[in-house]
Amino acid sequence: MAFKSPALRSDKLRKAAKGQQCVVQIMGVCNFNPETVVLAHLPSNTHGMAYKSDDIWAVLITTEPQPI
């Protein structure tokens, strides 16, 4: 049985997301407000579907959708 390695977490990386530009920029979804940007984790092979991936496998996205 293989044991999972502990996840790599960085408070500095997560906090640095605020004030940055959203990299996804989907029209109608992104509000283009740098104050709502957070670090969003992507799927990775290092952790299964039930586990959040490492902080290095992430992108900057907005947390609040654009008002309609």
Legacy VTK file of the C-alpha trace (Angstrom):
# vtk DataFile Version 3.0
C-alpha trace
ASCII
DATASET POLYDATA
POINTS 68 float
0.000 0.000 0.000
1.417 3.389 -1.015
1.381 6.228 1.482
0.541 9.743 0.355
3.100 12.441 0.920
1.989 15.459 2.964
0.569 18.327 0.935
2.792 21.319 0.211
1.148 24.431 1.664
2.336 28.041 1.542
0.557 30.808 3.443
2.720 33.363 1.626
1.576 32.079 -1.776
-2.088 32.082 -0.745
-1.906 35.587 0.739
-0.017 36.880 -2.307
-3.007 36.046 -4.528
-5.031 38.983 -3.184
-4.497 42.051 -5.323
-3.347 40.047 -8.351
-5.138 39.727 -11.688
-7.434 36.752 -12.355
-5.725 34.456 -14.871
-8.876 32.596 -15.959
-10.804 35.695 -17.153
-14.034 34.076 -18.331
-16.377 36.813 -19.545
-19.531 36.940 -17.446
-17.810 35.079 -14.605
-14.692 37.080 -13.753
-15.466 40.395 -12.041
-11.944 41.771 -12.741
-11.623 42.895 -9.104
-8.114 42.091 -7.802
-9.372 42.207 -4.195
-11.468 39.052 -4.766
-8.664 36.931 -6.275
-7.727 33.707 -4.456
-5.504 30.695 -5.083
-7.603 27.883 -6.617
-6.192 24.353 -6.590
-6.023 22.280 -9.762
-6.237 18.484 -9.899
-2.880 16.720 -9.668
-1.556 13.180 -9.689
0.170 13.654 -6.332
-3.148 13.585 -4.466
-6.382 11.775 -5.235
-9.729 13.309 -6.137
-10.726 13.522 -2.477
-7.655 15.598 -1.522
-6.695 19.176 -2.324
-3.551 19.329 -4.457
-0.356 21.141 -3.471
-0.290 24.940 -3.525
2.105 24.856 -6.483
-0.714 23.283 -8.568
-3.010 26.307 -8.488
-4.201 29.339 -10.458
-5.426 32.786 -9.454
-9.186 33.249 -9.875
-11.884 35.617 -8.620
-14.168 34.382 -5.865
-17.184 36.506 -6.674
-18.889 36.315 -10.073
-19.637 39.426 -12.080
-23.116 40.814 -11.278
-25.698 40.247 -13.998
LINES 1 69
68 0 1 2 3 4 5 6 7 8 9 10 11 12 13 14 15 16 17 18 19 20 21 22 23 24 25 26 27 28 29 30 31 32 33 34 35 36 37 38 39 40 41 42 43 44 45 46 47 48 49 50 51 52 53 54 55 56 57 58 59 60 61 62 63 64 65 66 67
